[in-house]
């Protein structure tokens, strides 16, 4: 009597199952290749973005230093301007005081008169 397993050949897969496995392996290999190439592109993009970030950080540092230097110059120019305005104000008040003294001197100026007897003698 022939049993249930009598028609099977030992260790062989049916051809349909074998073809299905080959298709699955091909799909997995394609997906692996696709993922690998995409990963390589993404790694290149990450490296480019990192170098761009470094350049940006260096440029930012330079700009911050320059900004700091310029702000220092602005402060120094402000101090110089304030000092010059104070000097101008002081000189202006001194000038006004001198003008006042000149006017006072001119107003209180005594006209010197030469007596007649001396005028003839001096030839005036």
PADREN-886104 format. One record per atom (N, C-alpha, C): atom name; chain; residue number from 1; x, y, z; residue in three letters. Coordinates in nm, 4 decimals. Layout:
residues N
+-------+------+------+----------+----------+----------+-------+
: vexgu : keba : rogu :       c1 :       c2 :       c3 : gutor :
+-------+------+------+----------+----------+----------+-------+
:    CA :    A :  NUM :        X :        Y :        Z :   ALA :
...
+-------+------+------+----------+----------+----------+-------+
end
This chain:
residues 124
+-------+------+------+----------+----------+----------+-------+
: vexgu : keba : rogu :       c1 :       c2 :       c3 : gutor :
+-------+------+------+----------+----------+----------+-------+
:     N :    A :    1 :   0.0818 :  -0.1171 :   0.0000 :   UNK :
:    CA :    A :    1 :   0.0000 :   0.0000 :   0.0000 :   UNK :
:     C :    A :    1 :   0.0870 :   0.1245 :   0.0000 :   UNK :
:     N :    A :    2 :   0.0442 :   0.2204 :  -0.0682 :   UNK :
:    CA :    A :    2 :   0.1191 :   0.3434 :  -0.0852 :   UNK :
:     C :    A :    2 :   0.0656 :   0.4435 :   0.0155 :   UNK :
:     N :    A :    3 :   0.1597 :   0.5068 :   0.0921 :   UNK :
:    CA :    A :    3 :   0.1196 :   0.6040 :   0.1944 :   UNK :
:     C :    A :    3 :   0.1003 :   0.7441 :   0.1364 :   UNK :
:     N :    A :    4 :   0.0728 :   0.8324 :   0.2282 :   UNK :
:    CA :    A :    4 :   0.0488 :   0.9707 :   0.1836 :   UNK :
:     C :    A :    4 :   0.1707 :   1.0363 :   0.1228 :   UNK :
:     N :    A :    5 :   0.2886 :   1.0049 :   0.1685 :   UNK :
:    CA :    A :    5 :   0.4087 :   1.0678 :   0.1204 :   UNK :
:     C :    A :    5 :   0.4746 :   0.9932 :   0.0078 :   UNK :
:     N :    A :    6 :   0.4106 :   0.8971 :  -0.0494 :   UNK :
:    CA :    A :    6 :   0.4729 :   0.8148 :  -0.1514 :   UNK :
:     C :    A :    6 :   0.4935 :   0.8892 :  -0.2817 :   UNK :
:     N :    A :    7 :   0.4107 :   0.9872 :  -0.3130 :   UNK :
:    CA :    A :    7 :   0.4232 :   1.0580 :  -0.4403 :   UNK :
:     C :    A :    7 :   0.5308 :   1.1675 :  -0.4352 :   UNK :
:     N :    A :    8 :   0.5750 :   1.2022 :  -0.3217 :   UNK :
:    CA :    A :    8 :   0.6722 :   1.3125 :  -0.3070 :   UNK :
:     C :    A :    8 :   0.8117 :   1.2627 :  -0.3346 :   UNK :
:     N :    A :    9 :   0.8862 :   1.3499 :  -0.3923 :   UNK :
:    CA :    A :    9 :   1.0277 :   1.3211 :  -0.4080 :   UNK :
:     C :    A :    9 :   1.0994 :   1.3831 :  -0.2897 :   UNK :
:     N :    A :   10 :   1.1948 :   1.3265 :  -0.2384 :   UNK :
:    CA :    A :   10 :   1.2618 :   1.3722 :  -0.1177 :   UNK :
:     C :    A :   10 :   1.3488 :   1.4954 :  -0.1415 :   UNK :
:     N :    A :   11 :   1.3302 :   1.6033 :  -0.0602 :   UNK :
:    CA :    A :   11 :   1.4139 :   1.7205 :  -0.0620 :   UNK :
:     C :    A :   11 :   1.3946 :   1.8153 :  -0.1772 :   UNK :
:     N :    A :   12 :   1.2963 :   1.8029 :  -0.2559 :   UNK :
:    CA :    A :   12 :   1.2746 :   1.8930 :  -0.3682 :   UNK :
:     C :    A :   12 :   1.1514 :   1.9783 :  -0.3438 :   UNK :
:     N :    A :   13 :   1.1623 :   2.1056 :  -0.3803 :   UNK :
:    CA :    A :   13 :   1.0486 :   2.1971 :  -0.3663 :   UNK :
:     C :    A :   13 :   0.9714 :   2.1998 :  -0.4966 :   UNK :
:     N :    A :   14 :   0.8452 :   2.2198 :  -0.4880 :   UNK :
:    CA :    A :   14 :   0.7700 :   2.2364 :  -0.6120 :   UNK :
:     C :    A :   14 :   0.8174 :   2.3619 :  -0.6845 :   UNK :
:     N :    A :   15 :   0.8131 :   2.3614 :  -0.8130 :   UNK :
:    CA :    A :   15 :   0.8665 :   2.4709 :  -0.8931 :   UNK :
:     C :    A :   15 :   0.7943 :   2.6038 :  -0.8680 :   UNK :
:     N :    A :   16 :   0.6671 :   2.6026 :  -0.8364 :   UNK :
:    CA :    A :   16 :   0.5924 :   2.7255 :  -0.8090 :   UNK :
:     C :    A :   16 :   0.6449 :   2.7921 :  -0.6826 :   UNK :
:     N :    A :   17 :   0.6712 :   2.7157 :  -0.5800 :   UNK :
:    CA :    A :   17 :   0.7234 :   2.7698 :  -0.4548 :   UNK :
:     C :    A :   17 :   0.8650 :   2.8238 :  -0.4785 :   UNK :
:     N :    A :   18 :   0.9438 :   2.7524 :  -0.5584 :   UNK :
:    CA :    A :   18 :   1.0795 :   2.7956 :  -0.5877 :   UNK :
:     C :    A :   18 :   1.0797 :   2.9288 :  -0.6632 :   UNK :
:     N :    A :   19 :   0.9929 :   2.9443 :  -0.7594 :   UNK :
:    CA :    A :   19 :   0.9817 :   3.0689 :  -0.8359 :   UNK :
:     C :    A :   19 :   0.9357 :   3.1809 :  -0.7446 :   UNK :
:     N :    A :   20 :   0.8407 :   3.1543 :  -0.6547 :   UNK :
:    CA :    A :   20 :   0.7917 :   3.2563 :  -0.5608 :   UNK :
:     C :    A :   20 :   0.9044 :   3.3018 :  -0.4697 :   UNK :
:     N :    A :   21 :   0.9853 :   3.2091 :  -0.4227 :   UNK :
:    CA :    A :   21 :   1.0988 :   3.2459 :  -0.3376 :   UNK :
:     C :    A :   21 :   1.2005 :   3.3302 :  -0.4140 :   UNK :
:     N :    A :   22 :   1.2250 :   3.2960 :  -0.5397 :   UNK :
:    CA :    A :   22 :   1.3169 :   3.3762 :  -0.6210 :   UNK :
:     C :    A :   22 :   1.2638 :   3.5183 :  -0.6424 :   UNK :
:     N :    A :   23 :   1.1345 :   3.5297 :  -0.6621 :   UNK :
:    CA :    A :   23 :   1.0726 :   3.6621 :  -0.6788 :   UNK :
:     C :    A :   23 :   1.0872 :   3.7424 :  -0.5503 :   UNK :
:     N :    A :   24 :   1.0603 :   3.6785 :  -0.4350 :   UNK :
:    CA :    A :   24 :   1.0727 :   3.7476 :  -0.3055 :   UNK :
:     C :    A :   24 :   1.2180 :   3.7916 :  -0.2843 :   UNK :
:     N :    A :   25 :   1.3129 :   3.7030 :  -0.3157 :   UNK :
:    CA :    A :   25 :   1.4546 :   3.7379 :  -0.3007 :   UNK :
:     C :    A :   25 :   1.4907 :   3.8540 :  -0.3930 :   UNK :
:     N :    A :   26 :   1.4402 :   3.8550 :  -0.5147 :   UNK :
:    CA :    A :   26 :   1.4679 :   3.9631 :  -0.6094 :   UNK :
:     C :    A :   26 :   1.4103 :   4.0953 :  -0.5587 :   UNK :
:     N :    A :   27 :   1.2883 :   4.0903 :  -0.5056 :   UNK :
:    CA :    A :   27 :   1.2248 :   4.2116 :  -0.4519 :   UNK :
:     C :    A :   27 :   1.3046 :   4.2637 :  -0.3331 :   UNK :
:     N :    A :   28 :   1.3455 :   4.1725 :  -0.2433 :   UNK :
:    CA :    A :   28 :   1.4242 :   4.2135 :  -0.1269 :   UNK :
:     C :    A :   28 :   1.5599 :   4.2702 :  -0.1693 :   UNK :
:     N :    A :   29 :   1.6223 :   4.2103 :  -0.2678 :   UNK :
:    CA :    A :   29 :   1.7508 :   4.2602 :  -0.3158 :   UNK :
:     C :    A :   29 :   1.7348 :   4.3993 :  -0.3775 :   UNK :
:     N :    A :   30 :   1.6295 :   4.4200 :  -0.4547 :   UNK :
:    CA :    A :   30 :   1.6044 :   4.5516 :  -0.5138 :   UNK :
:     C :    A :   30 :   1.5803 :   4.6555 :  -0.4049 :   UNK :
:     N :    A :   31 :   1.4971 :   4.6199 :  -0.3064 :   UNK :
:    CA :    A :   31 :   1.4694 :   4.7124 :  -0.1960 :   UNK :
:     C :    A :   31 :   1.5969 :   4.7451 :  -0.1182 :   UNK :
:     N :    A :   32 :   1.6811 :   4.6450 :  -0.0979 :   UNK :
:    CA :    A :   32 :   1.8076 :   4.6665 :  -0.0267 :   UNK :
:     C :    A :   32 :   1.8983 :   4.7598 :  -0.1068 :   UNK :
:     N :    A :   33 :   1.9096 :   4.7377 :  -0.2366 :   UNK :
:    CA :    A :   33 :   1.9919 :   4.8230 :  -0.3222 :   UNK :
:     C :    A :   33 :   1.9375 :   4.9655 :  -0.3240 :   UNK :
:     N :    A :   34 :   1.8042 :   4.9778 :  -0.3343 :   UNK :
:    CA :    A :   34 :   1.7393 :   5.1088 :  -0.3373 :   UNK :
:     C :    A :   34 :   1.7642 :   5.1833 :  -0.2059 :   UNK :
:     N :    A :   35 :   1.7465 :   5.1144 :  -0.0932 :   UNK :
:    CA :    A :   35 :   1.7683 :   5.1768 :   0.0379 :   UNK :
:     C :    A :   35 :   1.9148 :   5.2156 :   0.0546 :   UNK :
:     N :    A :   36 :   2.0056 :   5.1319 :   0.0067 :   UNK :
:    CA :    A :   36 :   2.1481 :   5.1608 :   0.0190 :   UNK :
:     C :    A :   36 :   2.1865 :   5.2843 :  -0.0624 :   UNK :
:     N :    A :   37 :   2.1374 :   5.2948 :  -0.1844 :   UNK :
:    CA :    A :   37 :   2.1699 :   5.4114 :  -0.2671 :   UNK :
:     C :    A :   37 :   2.1071 :   5.5377 :  -0.2092 :   UNK :
:     N :    A :   38 :   1.9879 :   5.5269 :  -0.1561 :   UNK :
:    CA :    A :   38 :   1.9225 :   5.6431 :  -0.0938 :   UNK :
:     C :    A :   38 :   1.9983 :   5.6861 :   0.0307 :   UNK :
:     N :    A :   39 :   2.0458 :   5.5885 :   0.1072 :   UNK :
:    CA :    A :   39 :   2.1231 :   5.6203 :   0.2271 :   UNK :
:     C :    A :   39 :   2.2526 :   5.6924 :   0.1889 :   UNK :
:     N :    A :   40 :   2.3170 :   5.6494 :   0.0834 :   UNK :
:    CA :    A :   40 :   2.4397 :   5.7153 :   0.0384 :   UNK :
:     C :    A :   40 :   2.4121 :   5.8609 :  -0.0012 :   UNK :
:     N :    A :   41 :   2.3012 :   5.8832 :  -0.0731 :   UNK :
:    CA :    A :   41 :   2.2646 :   6.0204 :  -0.1113 :   UNK :
:     C :    A :   41 :   2.2360 :   6.1057 :   0.0114 :   UNK :
:     N :    A :   42 :   2.1656 :   6.0474 :   0.1066 :   UNK :
:    CA :    A :   42 :   2.1327 :   6.1218 :   0.2283 :   UNK :
:     C :    A :   42 :   2.2584 :   6.1518 :   0.3099 :   UNK :
:     N :    A :   43 :   2.3535 :   6.0585 :   0.3128 :   UNK :
:    CA :    A :   43 :   2.4781 :   6.0835 :   0.3850 :   UNK :
:     C :    A :   43 :   2.5568 :   6.1965 :   0.3199 :   UNK :
:     N :    A :   44 :   2.5575 :   6.2008 :   0.1874 :   UNK :
:    CA :    A :   44 :   2.6235 :   6.3113 :   0.1178 :   UNK :
:     C :    A :   44 :   2.5561 :   6.4438 :   0.1507 :   UNK :
:     N :    A :   45 :   2.4241 :   6.4431 :   0.1525 :   UNK :
:    CA :    A :   45 :   2.3490 :   6.5647 :   0.1840 :   UNK :
:     C :    A :   45 :   2.3763 :   6.6094 :   0.3269 :   UNK :
:     N :    A :   46 :   2.3825 :   6.5145 :   0.4202 :   UNK :
:    CA :    A :   46 :   2.4116 :   6.5476 :   0.5604 :   UNK :
:     C :    A :   46 :   2.5512 :   6.6079 :   0.5717 :   UNK :
:     N :    A :   47 :   2.6501 :   6.5480 :   0.5019 :   UNK :
:    CA :    A :   47 :   2.7861 :   6.6015 :   0.5066 :   UNK :
:     C :    A :   47 :   2.7907 :   6.7432 :   0.4507 :   UNK :
:     N :    A :   48 :   2.7179 :   6.7674 :   0.3409 :   UNK :
:    CA :    A :   48 :   2.7132 :   6.9008 :   0.2816 :   UNK :
:     C :    A :   48 :   2.6483 :   7.0003 :   0.3773 :   UNK :
:     N :    A :   49 :   2.5396 :   6.9595 :   0.4411 :   UNK :
:    CA :    A :   49 :   2.4715 :   7.0488 :   0.5353 :   UNK :
:     C :    A :   49 :   2.5591 :   7.0772 :   0.6571 :   UNK :
:     N :    A :   50 :   2.6359 :   6.9779 :   0.7021 :   UNK :
:    CA :    A :   50 :   2.7250 :   7.0003 :   0.8149 :   UNK :
:     C :    A :   50 :   2.8346 :   7.0994 :   0.7792 :   UNK :
:     N :    A :   51 :   2.8917 :   7.0871 :   0.6598 :   UNK :
:    CA :    A :   51 :   2.9955 :   7.1829 :   0.6192 :   UNK :
:     C :    A :   51 :   2.9363 :   7.3219 :   0.6024 :   UNK :
:     N :    A :   52 :   2.8149 :   7.3283 :   0.5513 :   UNK :
:    CA :    A :   52 :   2.7483 :   7.4581 :   0.5372 :   UNK :
:     C :    A :   52 :   2.7203 :   7.5181 :   0.6749 :   UNK :
:     N :    A :   53 :   2.6819 :   7.4354 :   0.7711 :   UNK :
:    CA :    A :   53 :   2.6572 :   7.4842 :   0.9067 :   UNK :
:     C :    A :   53 :   2.7864 :   7.5368 :   0.9689 :   UNK :
:     N :    A :   54 :   2.8990 :   7.4681 :   0.9443 :   UNK :
:    CA :    A :   54 :   3.0272 :   7.5159 :   0.9965 :   UNK :
:     C :    A :   54 :   3.0632 :   7.6506 :   0.9353 :   UNK :
:     N :    A :   55 :   3.0478 :   7.6624 :   0.8040 :   UNK :
:    CA :    A :   55 :   3.0784 :   7.7896 :   0.7380 :   UNK :
:     C :    A :   55 :   2.9899 :   7.9016 :   0.7913 :   UNK :
:     N :    A :   56 :   2.8630 :   7.8694 :   0.8110 :   UNK :
:    CA :    A :   56 :   2.7696 :   7.9692 :   0.8629 :   UNK :
:     C :    A :   56 :   2.8084 :   8.0113 :   1.0039 :   UNK :
:     N :    A :   57 :   2.8491 :   7.9155 :   1.0862 :   UNK :
:    CA :    A :   57 :   2.8891 :   7.9465 :   1.2239 :   UNK :
:     C :    A :   57 :   3.0146 :   8.0332 :   1.2254 :   UNK :
:     N :    A :   58 :   3.1099 :   8.0027 :   1.1375 :   UNK :
:    CA :    A :   58 :   3.2317 :   8.0837 :   1.1295 :   UNK :
:     C :    A :   58 :   3.1968 :   8.2260 :   1.0849 :   UNK :
:     N :    A :   59 :   3.1116 :   8.2366 :   0.9839 :   UNK :
:    CA :    A :   59 :   3.0704 :   8.3694 :   0.9349 :   UNK :
:     C :    A :   59 :   2.9951 :   8.4451 :   1.0438 :   UNK :
:     N :    A :   60 :   2.9128 :   8.3748 :   1.1167 :   UNK :
:    CA :    A :   60 :   2.8362 :   8.4377 :   1.2257 :   UNK :
:     C :    A :   60 :   2.9318 :   8.4901 :   1.3327 :   UNK :
:     N :    A :   61 :   3.0323 :   8.4111 :   1.3654 :   UNK :
:    CA :    A :   61 :   3.1312 :   8.4551 :   1.4642 :   UNK :
:     C :    A :   61 :   3.2050 :   8.5801 :   1.4191 :   UNK :
:     N :    A :   62 :   3.2446 :   8.5809 :   1.2900 :   UNK :
:    CA :    A :   62 :   3.3121 :   8.6993 :   1.2357 :   UNK :
:     C :    A :   62 :   3.2213 :   8.8214 :   1.2424 :   UNK :
:     N :    A :   63 :   3.0949 :   8.8030 :   1.2051 :   UNK :
:    CA :    A :   63 :   3.0012 :   8.9163 :   1.2058 :   UNK :
:     C :    A :   63 :   2.9746 :   8.9662 :   1.3473 :   UNK :
:     N :    A :   64 :   2.9655 :   8.8737 :   1.4427 :   UNK :
:    CA :    A :   64 :   2.9443 :   8.9161 :   1.5813 :   UNK :
:     C :    A :   64 :   3.0644 :   8.9943 :   1.6325 :   UNK :
:     N :    A :   65 :   3.1856 :   8.9493 :   1.5964 :   UNK :
:    CA :    A :   65 :   3.3062 :   9.0205 :   1.6386 :   UNK :
:     C :    A :   65 :   3.3096 :   9.1587 :   1.5746 :   UNK :
:     N :    A :   66 :   3.2793 :   9.1645 :   1.4455 :   UNK :
:    CA :    A :   66 :   3.2787 :   9.2939 :   1.3769 :   UNK :
:     C :    A :   66 :   3.1726 :   9.3871 :   1.4360 :   UNK :
:     N :    A :   67 :   3.0552 :   9.3304 :   1.4656 :   UNK :
:    CA :    A :   67 :   2.9483 :   9.4095 :   1.5259 :   UNK :
:     C :    A :   67 :   2.9947 :   9.4645 :   1.6604 :   UNK :
:     N :    A :   68 :   3.0615 :   9.3800 :   1.7389 :   UNK :
:    CA :    A :   68 :   3.1118 :   9.4234 :   1.8689 :   UNK :
:     C :    A :   68 :   3.2141 :   9.5356 :   1.8521 :   UNK :
:     N :    A :   69 :   3.3046 :   9.5197 :   1.7555 :   UNK :
:    CA :    A :   69 :   3.4044 :   9.6237 :   1.7298 :   UNK :
:     C :    A :   69 :   3.3373 :   9.7548 :   1.6880 :   UNK :
:     N :    A :   70 :   3.2397 :   9.7438 :   1.5994 :   UNK :
:    CA :    A :   70 :   3.1701 :   9.8648 :   1.5531 :   UNK :
:     C :    A :   70 :   3.0918 :   9.9314 :   1.6659 :   UNK :
:     N :    A :   71 :   3.0318 :   9.8502 :   1.7524 :   UNK :
:    CA :    A :   71 :   2.9587 :   9.9085 :   1.8659 :   UNK :
:     C :    A :   71 :   3.0563 :   9.9810 :   1.9589 :   UNK :
:     N :    A :   72 :   3.1769 :   9.9256 :   1.9756 :   UNK :
:    CA :    A :   72 :   3.2797 :   9.9932 :   2.0549 :   UNK :
:     C :    A :   72 :   3.3186 :  10.1263 :   1.9927 :   UNK :
:     N :    A :   73 :   3.3342 :  10.1273 :   1.8600 :   UNK :
:    CA :    A :   73 :   3.3665 :  10.2521 :   1.7911 :   UNK :
:     C :    A :   73 :   3.2542 :  10.3537 :   1.8063 :   UNK :
:     N :    A :   74 :   3.1296 :  10.3067 :   1.7950 :   UNK :
:    CA :    A :   74 :   3.0149 :  10.3974 :   1.8102 :   UNK :
:     C :    A :   74 :   3.0161 :  10.4586 :   1.9496 :   UNK :
:     N :    A :   75 :   3.0417 :  10.3761 :   2.0522 :   UNK :
:    CA :    A :   75 :   3.0464 :  10.4286 :   2.1889 :   UNK :
:     C :    A :   75 :   3.1579 :  10.5315 :   2.2041 :   UNK :
:     N :    A :   76 :   3.2745 :  10.5019 :   2.1474 :   UNK :
:    CA :    A :   76 :   3.3859 :  10.5961 :   2.1582 :   UNK :
:     C :    A :   76 :   3.3533 :  10.7261 :   2.0847 :   UNK :
:     N :    A :   77 :   3.2895 :  10.7155 :   1.9668 :   UNK :
:    CA :    A :   77 :   3.2513 :  10.8368 :   1.8932 :   UNK :
:     C :    A :   77 :   3.1449 :  10.9167 :   1.9692 :   UNK :
:     N :    A :   78 :   3.0545 :  10.8463 :   2.0355 :   UNK :
:    CA :    A :   78 :   2.9534 :  10.9161 :   2.1161 :   UNK :
:     C :    A :   78 :   3.0195 :  10.9938 :   2.2291 :   UNK :
:     N :    A :   79 :   3.1182 :  10.9287 :   2.2943 :   UNK :
:    CA :    A :   79 :   3.1882 :  10.9964 :   2.4040 :   UNK :
:     C :    A :   79 :   3.2636 :  11.1176 :   2.3519 :   UNK :
:     N :    A :   80 :   3.3302 :  11.1034 :   2.2367 :   UNK :
:    CA :    A :   80 :   3.4016 :  11.2170 :   2.1777 :   UNK :
:     C :    A :   80 :   3.3059 :  11.3299 :   2.1426 :   UNK :
:     N :    A :   81 :   3.1904 :  11.2934 :   2.0867 :   UNK :
:    CA :    A :   81 :   3.0912 :  11.3945 :   2.0503 :   UNK :
:     C :    A :   81 :   3.0398 :  11.4664 :   2.1746 :   UNK :
:     N :    A :   82 :   3.0120 :  11.3905 :   2.2807 :   UNK :
:    CA :    A :   82 :   2.9650 :  11.4532 :   2.4044 :   UNK :
:     C :    A :   82 :   3.0712 :  11.5464 :   2.4621 :   UNK :
:     N :    A :   83 :   3.1988 :  11.5031 :   2.4548 :   UNK :
:    CA :    A :   83 :   3.3076 :  11.5864 :   2.5055 :   UNK :
:     C :    A :   83 :   3.3190 :  11.7144 :   2.4229 :   UNK :
:     N :    A :   84 :   3.3094 :  11.7016 :   2.2904 :   UNK :
:    CA :    A :   84 :   3.3183 :  11.8206 :   2.2049 :   UNK :
:     C :    A :   84 :   3.1997 :  11.9138 :   2.2264 :   UNK :
:     N :    A :   85 :   3.0820 :  11.8572 :   2.2489 :   UNK :
:    CA :    A :   85 :   2.9656 :  11.9421 :   2.2775 :   UNK :
:     C :    A :   85 :   2.9828 :  12.0146 :   2.4105 :   UNK :
:     N :    A :   86 :   3.0402 :  11.9447 :   2.5096 :   UNK :
:    CA :    A :   86 :   3.0646 :  12.0094 :   2.6390 :   UNK :
:     C :    A :   86 :   3.1687 :  12.1195 :   2.6225 :   UNK :
:     N :    A :   87 :   3.2753 :  12.0930 :   2.5450 :   UNK :
:    CA :    A :   87 :   3.3772 :  12.1954 :   2.5194 :   UNK :
:     C :    A :   87 :   3.3159 :  12.3147 :   2.4468 :   UNK :
:     N :    A :   88 :   3.2328 :  12.2884 :   2.3473 :   UNK :
:    CA :    A :   88 :   3.1664 :  12.3949 :   2.2729 :   UNK :
:     C :    A :   88 :   3.0792 :  12.4791 :   2.3656 :   UNK :
:     N :    A :   89 :   3.0052 :  12.4116 :   2.4507 :   UNK :
:    CA :    A :   89 :   2.9172 :  12.4831 :   2.5438 :   UNK :
:     C :    A :   89 :   2.9995 :  12.5709 :   2.6384 :   UNK :
:     N :    A :   90 :   3.1098 :  12.5154 :   2.6873 :   UNK :
:    CA :    A :   90 :   3.1954 :  12.5918 :   2.7782 :   UNK :
:     C :    A :   90 :   3.2560 :  12.7120 :   2.7061 :   UNK :
:     N :    A :   91 :   3.3071 :  12.6911 :   2.5847 :   UNK :
:    CA :    A :   91 :   3.3660 :  12.8009 :   2.5088 :   UNK :
:     C :    A :   91 :   3.2616 :  12.9054 :   2.4719 :   UNK :
:     N :    A :   92 :   3.1416 :  12.8588 :   2.4418 :   UNK :
:    CA :    A :   92 :   3.0336 :  12.9518 :   2.4091 :   UNK :
:     C :    A :   92 :   3.0001 :  13.0393 :   2.5296 :   UNK :
:     N :    A :   93 :   2.9939 :  12.9790 :   2.6470 :   UNK :
:    CA :    A :   93 :   2.9625 :  13.0587 :   2.7666 :   UNK :
:     C :    A :   93 :   3.0778 :  13.1540 :   2.7985 :   UNK :
:     N :    A :   94 :   3.2040 :  13.1095 :   2.7763 :   UNK :
:    CA :    A :   94 :   3.3178 :  13.1995 :   2.7972 :   UNK :
:     C :    A :   94 :   3.3130 :  13.3170 :   2.6998 :   UNK :
:     N :    A :   95 :   3.2771 :  13.2863 :   2.5741 :   UNK :
:    CA :    A :   95 :   3.2671 :  13.3915 :   2.4737 :   UNK :
:     C :    A :   95 :   3.1573 :  13.4913 :   2.5105 :   UNK :
:     N :    A :   96 :   3.0461 :  13.4421 :   2.5563 :   UNK :
:    CA :    A :   96 :   2.9379 :  13.5317 :   2.5971 :   UNK :
:     C :    A :   96 :   2.9808 :  13.6175 :   2.7158 :   UNK :
:     N :    A :   97 :   3.0555 :  13.5573 :   2.8073 :   UNK :
:    CA :    A :   97 :   3.1044 :  13.6348 :   2.9218 :   UNK :
:     C :    A :   97 :   3.1999 :  13.7445 :   2.8748 :   UNK :
:     N :    A :   98 :   3.2892 :  13.7103 :   2.7815 :   UNK :
:    CA :    A :   98 :   3.3823 :  13.8121 :   2.7285 :   UNK :
:     C :    A :   98 :   3.3073 :  13.9207 :   2.6544 :   UNK :
:     N :    A :   99 :   3.2063 :  13.8792 :   2.5750 :   UNK :
:    CA :    A :   99 :   3.1266 :  13.9799 :   2.5042 :   UNK :
:     C :    A :   99 :   3.0586 :  14.0733 :   2.6042 :   UNK :
:     N :    A :  100 :   3.0115 :  14.0160 :   2.7139 :   UNK :
:    CA :    A :  100 :   2.9484 :  14.0985 :   2.8176 :   UNK :
:     C :    A :  100 :   3.0481 :  14.1946 :   2.8797 :   UNK :
:     N :    A :  101 :   3.1705 :  14.1467 :   2.9039 :   UNK :
:    CA :    A :  101 :   3.2728 :  14.2334 :   2.9609 :   UNK :
:     C :    A :  101 :   3.3096 :  14.3459 :   2.8640 :   UNK :
:     N :    A :  102 :   3.3207 :  14.3116 :   2.7336 :   UNK :
:    CA :    A :  102 :   3.3529 :  14.4137 :   2.6337 :   UNK :
:     C :    A :  102 :   3.2430 :  14.5194 :   2.6288 :   UNK :
:     N :    A :  103 :   3.1199 :  14.4727 :   2.6281 :   UNK :
:    CA :    A :  103 :   3.0081 :  14.5681 :   2.6221 :   UNK :
:     C :    A :  103 :   3.0062 :  14.6556 :   2.7469 :   UNK :
:     N :    A :  104 :   3.0305 :  14.5958 :   2.8631 :   UNK :
:    CA :    A :  104 :   3.0327 :  14.6712 :   2.9883 :   UNK :
:     C :    A :  104 :   3.1463 :  14.7736 :   2.9865 :   UNK :
:     N :    A :  105 :   3.2595 :  14.7301 :   2.9324 :   UNK :
:    CA :    A :  105 :   3.3738 :  14.8211 :   2.9248 :   UNK :
:     C :    A :  105 :   3.3437 :  14.9363 :   2.8297 :   UNK :
:     N :    A :  106 :   3.2809 :  14.9037 :   2.7163 :   UNK :
:    CA :    A :  106 :   3.2476 :  15.0092 :   2.6204 :   UNK :
:     C :    A :  106 :   3.1435 :  15.1045 :   2.6780 :   UNK :
:     N :    A :  107 :   3.0477 :  15.0498 :   2.7539 :   UNK :
:    CA :    A :  107 :   2.9432 :  15.1353 :   2.8117 :   UNK :
:     C :    A :  107 :   3.0002 :  15.2251 :   2.9213 :   UNK :
:     N :    A :  108 :   3.0931 :  15.1753 :   2.9984 :   UNK :
:    CA :    A :  108 :   3.1451 :  15.2529 :   3.1106 :   UNK :
:     C :    A :  108 :   3.2749 :  15.3247 :   3.0754 :   UNK :
:     N :    A :  109 :   3.3056 :  15.3260 :   2.9515 :   UNK :
:    CA :    A :  109 :   3.4303 :  15.3862 :   2.9058 :   UNK :
:     C :    A :  109 :   3.4257 :  15.5370 :   2.9327 :   UNK :
:     N :    A :  110 :   3.5328 :  15.5810 :   2.9892 :   UNK :
:    CA :    A :  110 :   3.5422 :  15.7240 :   3.0193 :   UNK :
:     C :    A :  110 :   3.6157 :  15.7893 :   2.9027 :   UNK :
:     N :    A :  111 :   3.5537 :  15.8888 :   2.8543 :   UNK :
:    CA :    A :  111 :   3.6187 :  15.9594 :   2.7451 :   UNK :
:     C :    A :  111 :   3.7186 :  16.0557 :   2.8070 :   UNK :
:     N :    A :  112 :   3.8342 :  16.0402 :   2.7688 :   UNK :
:    CA :    A :  112 :   3.9403 :  16.1262 :   2.8203 :   UNK :
:     C :    A :  112 :   3.9412 :  16.2558 :   2.7388 :   UNK :
:     N :    A :  113 :   3.9273 :  16.3577 :   2.8105 :   UNK :
:    CA :    A :  113 :   3.9321 :  16.4870 :   2.7439 :   UNK :
:     C :    A :  113 :   4.0651 :  16.5522 :   2.7752 :   UNK :
:     N :    A :  114 :   4.1145 :  16.6071 :   2.6741 :   UNK :
:    CA :    A :  114 :   4.2411 :  16.6786 :   2.6920 :   UNK :
:     C :    A :  114 :   4.2071 :  16.8256 :   2.7232 :   UNK :
:     N :    A :  115 :   4.2610 :  16.8762 :   2.8307 :   UNK :
:    CA :    A :  115 :   4.2328 :  17.0159 :   2.8619 :   UNK :
:     C :    A :  115 :   4.2838 :  17.1092 :   2.7492 :   UNK :
:     N :    A :  116 :   4.2180 :  17.2216 :   2.7376 :   UNK :
:    CA :    A :  116 :   4.2482 :  17.3137 :   2.6281 :   UNK :
:     C :    A :  116 :   4.3891 :  17.3648 :   2.6360 :   UNK :
:     N :    A :  117 :   4.4333 :  17.3820 :   2.7505 :   UNK :
:    CA :    A :  117 :   4.5661 :  17.4380 :   2.7626 :   UNK :
:     C :    A :  117 :   4.6721 :  17.3401 :   2.7149 :   UNK :
:     N :    A :  118 :   4.6448 :  17.2112 :   2.7326 :   UNK :
:    CA :    A :  118 :   4.7376 :  17.1115 :   2.6865 :   UNK :
:     C :    A :  118 :   4.7172 :  17.0813 :   2.5396 :   UNK :
:     N :    A :  119 :   4.5973 :  17.1031 :   2.4886 :   UNK :
:    CA :    A :  119 :   4.5678 :  17.0724 :   2.3501 :   UNK :
:     C :    A :  119 :   4.6519 :  17.1594 :   2.2588 :   UNK :
:     N :    A :  120 :   4.6698 :  17.2868 :   2.2952 :   UNK :
:    CA :    A :  120 :   4.7501 :  17.3754 :   2.2122 :   UNK :
:     C :    A :  120 :   4.8946 :  17.3371 :   2.2183 :   UNK :
:     N :    A :  121 :   4.9348 :  17.2970 :   2.3326 :   UNK :
:    CA :    A :  121 :   5.0728 :  17.2613 :   2.3513 :   UNK :
:     C :    A :  121 :   5.1072 :  17.1320 :   2.2795 :   UNK :
:     N :    A :  122 :   5.0110 :  17.0387 :   2.2752 :   UNK :
:    CA :    A :  122 :   5.0313 :  16.9099 :   2.2066 :   UNK :
:     C :    A :  122 :   5.0065 :  16.9234 :   2.0567 :   UNK :
:     N :    A :  123 :   4.9495 :  17.0308 :   2.0172 :   UNK :
:    CA :    A :  123 :   4.9236 :  17.0533 :   1.8759 :   UNK :
:     C :    A :  123 :   4.7950 :  16.9881 :   1.8326 :   UNK :
:     N :    A :  124 :   4.7023 :  16.9766 :   1.9199 :   UNK :
:    CA :    A :  124 :   4.5748 :  16.9157 :   1.8873 :   UNK :
:     C :    A :  124 :   4.4703 :  17.0141 :   1.8511 :   UNK :
+-------+------+------+----------+----------+----------+-------+
end
